[in-house]
Amino acid sequence: MNPLYIANYLIFSIFFTLLIMEIGAALLALLSYSNYREKLRRYLLPIWEVNGTFAAFYLVNFEATYPTLLGLAGTIYVLPLLLAGAAFILRSVFLVYAEVIGAGESEQKYMRLYAVCTLVMSFFAISVLGSGLSGIGINVAANSAELLPLILSPFNLLLFLGMVLIAAFLSINYFEVGGRMKYGTPAVFAAIATILLGISQYAPSLFAGIIANIYLLAISLAILAVTLVLQLRKNRYANHLSILWLIMSINLLGIANYPSIFGSQSMLQYVASSAGALPLLVITTVGGAAVALSLAVLIYVSYIRKDVAY
């Protein structure tokens, strides 16, 4: 297995987990901001810039790892990416407005607008991801895509629903929403069932990879089971293990999908030449480790240490 593929996927898994966490925070901000205001602000205000940093780092690494693929993806997915980018800008603006204006009805209004923009941005981003996995809605040979079939394909809708359910599970746990076992556990199992249904029906190469490496699914479910047991015992580390579960599960999915892209093509035809592979791998590993370590320190200082103090 190509080490550059693994390194790039690891960076992607951390970035995508942060995106899923933000979807969960957006759901809570949309549905019950006044009840969880302090917890949401404590999470969103330090972390929102980190998401952008990780996104930028991932894109730079993606371009270096797959030199010809970023331009191709940019051409094919130009419309959904532009829409996601516009929603990202608005999401950041409304979050800043909410912080500047302070507590009150206006803050709630801007936080709800932030939440809507975050969900819209995530929908288009996950649509691009789903199309990249399945190849639905695009014509690689013609460098073109049909917007509506791409974003409204059954696979993309199932994938987005599954990600929202995982986001709800993480949000329920992380922000300690009442009835965590009552609501969080059904949400995460519904998410797994929804995603596997979509993969089995619309991404056959990925489904074949999962079947061929069924132990990867077993590992993911085992980590999830440990998470739920710790949660049942009200162990505070269950919240952090749930995030680790998602990061590991995304990487296990990447291993099962190797080396497919666009449903039937191989990522290896786009990977960087062997001459530059070793320096790129070293830079990716060192840079990724530095960003991940910074994120870990931020999480510890902002959340874990404060939890212990409380």
N, C-alpha and C positions, 0 to 999 in steps of 0.2 A: 504494500500500500504506500502510495507516494507521501512522504513526510510533509511536503508543502501543503497538500490537501488537508492532512490532519491538523497542522498548525493553524491554517486559515479557518477551518471549521471550529476549532477551539475558541478562537477569537469571536467568531460569529455566534457561538453558543452563549457566551457571556453577554454580548451586545443584545441578542434576541431575548435572553432572560430579563435583562433590564427593561426591554420594551414590553414584555408581558407583565412585569411588575407595574409598569406605568399604566398599562391598560386597567389593571386591578385598582390602582389608585384613582384613575379617572372614573371607573364605575362607582366607587365609593363616594367620590366628590359629586357625582351626578345625582346619586340616590339619597345620600345622607351626609352631606358635608358638615352641617352644623353639629352633628353628634360626634364626628371624628376629626374636627378641624385641627386640633393640636397635633394629633398623630400624623395626619396627612401633611401638614406644613413641615413637621419635623423630618418627614421622608423626602418630600418633593423639593424643598428649597435647597438642601445641600446636593441632591443627586441629579437634578435636571441637566446641569451642565456636563456631568460625567457621561450621561447618555450621548450627548453630542460629540464628546471627545472620543468615546468608543466607536461611534458611527464613523467619524472621520478616519480614525486609525484603521478600522476594518476596510473602508473603501480604498485607502492607500495600499494596504496589504493585498487586497483583492486584485487591484490593478497590477501590482508587482508579481503576484502569483499567477494570474491569468491575464497576460498582457493584451491579448486580442479579444477577450471575452467581455470586458467592461464596456468597450465601445459598441460591441454587438448588442449587449443587454441594454445599453443606453439608447440605441436606435430602436430596438423592438419595444422597449417599455417606456418610451419617452413620455407618453401621456399619463399613465398611472404614476410614474415617478414625479412628474411635474405637479400633479394633484396632491400627492403625498407631501412634496416639498412645500407647497402653499399651505397645506394644513399644519405642517410642522412650524412654519413661521408664525401663523396665527396662534397656534398652541403656546408658543413661547411668549408672544405678546400678551395674551390674556393672563398667563401665569404671572408675568411681571406686573401687570395692572393690578391683579389681586393682591400681590405683595405690597405694592406702593400704597394702595388705597386703604388698607387696614380692615379691621373687623367691621361687619355690617352687611346690609343687604347688597350693596354694590360688590363687595368681595365675593359673596355667594354667587352672584350673577356672573362675574368674570370667571370664577372657578368652574361653573357649569359650562360656560363657553369653552374654557380650556379643556374640559372633559370631552365635549362633543368633538372638538378639533383633534384631540388625541385619538379618539375612536375612528374618526374618518381617516386620519393619517395611517393608523395601524391597518385599517381595512385595505387600503391601496397597497401598503407595503407587503401584507400577507398575501394579497392577490398576486403580486409579482413573484413571491416565494413559491406559491402554489403552482403557478404557471411554469416556473423553472423546474419544478419537480415532475409535473405531468406533461408539459408541452401543450396544454390546452389553450387555444385562442391565439397561437402564434404560428408563423411560418418562418423557420430559421433560414431556409434557402433564399427567401425573398426579403429577409430582414424586416418583417412587418408583423403587425398584430391587429386584431379586431378588439376594440376596447370593451364593448359590452360582453361578448362571449368570454373574454379573458377574465374580467372582474366578477361576472355573474355566473360563471360556470358552477355546477353543483359541487365540484371538488373544492373550489375556492370558498364557497359559502360554508361547506362542512368544516373546512380547515379553520376558517375564521371563527365559527361557532365553537369549535374545540378549543382554540386559543383563548377565547373569552371565558370559557368555563374554567380553564386552567388559571387564568388571571383572577377569576372570582375565588378559586380555591386558595391561591397565594394571598390574596387580599384579606380573605376571611381569617386566615391564620396569622398573617403578619400584623394586621391592625386589630387583631383580637376582637373580631365581630362576634356578637353573641351567638351561641349555638354552633360553635365551630365544627364539632363532629356531625351535628345534625344537618348542616348545610354544606360544609366544605367537602366531606367525604363523598356524598352523591355527586357533587359537581365534578370532582376530579375523575371519578370512574365514568361518568357520562362523557367527559372530555376524551378520555382514552378510547371509549367505544365509538364516539363520533369520528375521531381522527382515523382510527383503523378502518372504519366503514368507508370513509372517503378514499383512503389509500387503496383498499382492496378493489374498489370499483373503478377508480380513475387514474391510479398510478401503479400499473401492474409490475413495472420493473422494481419499484421500491418495495411493493408487497412481496415479490419473489425474494428480494434480499432479506426481508424480515423473516420469512419462512425458512430461508436457508440458514439464518443465524438466529434461530428462535431463542437461544440463550440470552441474546441481547435484550429482548423484551422481558425475559425472566429476571434479569438483573435489575432493570428499571422497576418492575413491579415489586421486587424484593426490597429495594431502597424505599419505595413508596410505602410498603407495609410497615417498615421500621419507623418511618416518619409518622404514620397514623397511630402506631402503638405509643410512641413518645407523646404524641398529641393527646391521646386518651389519658395518659398519666400526667398531663399538664406540665410536661417538661418543656422549659422555654427554648431548648435547643431544637425542638421540632420545627419551629418557624424557620430557622436557618437551614435545617436539613432539607426542608421542602424546596428551597431555592437551589441547593446543591443537587437535589434530585432532578430538577428541570435541566440544569446545565449538563449533567451527565446523560440524561435521556436524549437531549438534542445531539450530543456527540455520538451516542449509540445509534441513533437514527442515521447520522451521517456515515457511519461505518457500514450500516446495512445498505445504504444507497450507493455506495462507492462502486464505480466511478460515474454513475449515470447523471445526466442533466437533460432537460427538455424532453424527458420521457424515455428517449432511446439513444441519445448521443452520449459520448464519453467526455468527461472533464479533462482527461489526459491530453486530448488534442489541443487544448487551450493553455496547458500549464507552461510555466517558464522553462527555458532551455536548461539543460543540465549544467552548462557553464556558470550560470548565475544562481543555480539552485542552492548551493551550500551557503554563500554569503546571505542570500535572502532568508534562508531558514534560520541562520544565526540572528540576523536583525529582527526577524519576526518573533523569535523566541525571547530575546532580551527585551524588545519593546513591548510585547504582549505581557510578559511577566511584570515589567515595571508598571504598566497601566493597571493590571489586575491587582498588584500589590497596593497601589495607591487607592484603588477602590476598596480593597479589604480594610485598609487603615481607616478610610472614611467611614465605612460601615461600623467598624468597631468603636471609633470615637463618638460617632453620632447616635448609634443605636444600642449596641451591646453593652458598652460601659455604662451608659445612662440607665439601661434596664437593670443592671446590677445595682446601681446606686439607688434606684427606686425600690 
